[in-house]
């Protein structure tokens, strides 16, 4: 079995982390749904279920949902962010740029 490597690239928004990783092929650009590992293939669906559940709980309890949108952290009420919009937020790539 081949040993796996984990590479952590940290820095502020706009520092070029994604560009750096893609140029050096540190990141796998293929869609996660094509991964060989079943857990990885299903991770997007798990995140979507968790986000929807968070929305349901926030709507029931009247609390805000903390999201990251366009590189900024926001607190929004569930009434402002319907579940389909929440799923679109999960699908949208976060460029880290406002």
C-alpha positions, 0 to 999 in steps of 0.5 A: 500500500502506497503511503499517503501525503497530506499537504496543508497550505495556509494563508489569508484570502487572496494569497494564492493558495489554490493557484499554488496547489494547482500549479504543483498538482498538490490538489486533485482537480477531479470531482470528488464524486469520482474518488475511488474511496466510497466515503469520499464519493459520498462526502458531498451528499453528507455535507448537504444533509448536514447543512439541510439539517442545520437549516431545519434546526435553525428555522425551528429554534429561531437561530441564525445560520453561520455561512461563508459566502464570497469569502465572508462569514455571515450570520443569516436567519433561516428565512433569508436562506431557503434550503435550495439556496443553501444547497447552491451555496454548498455547490458554489466554489469559494474563491476566497474573493469578495 
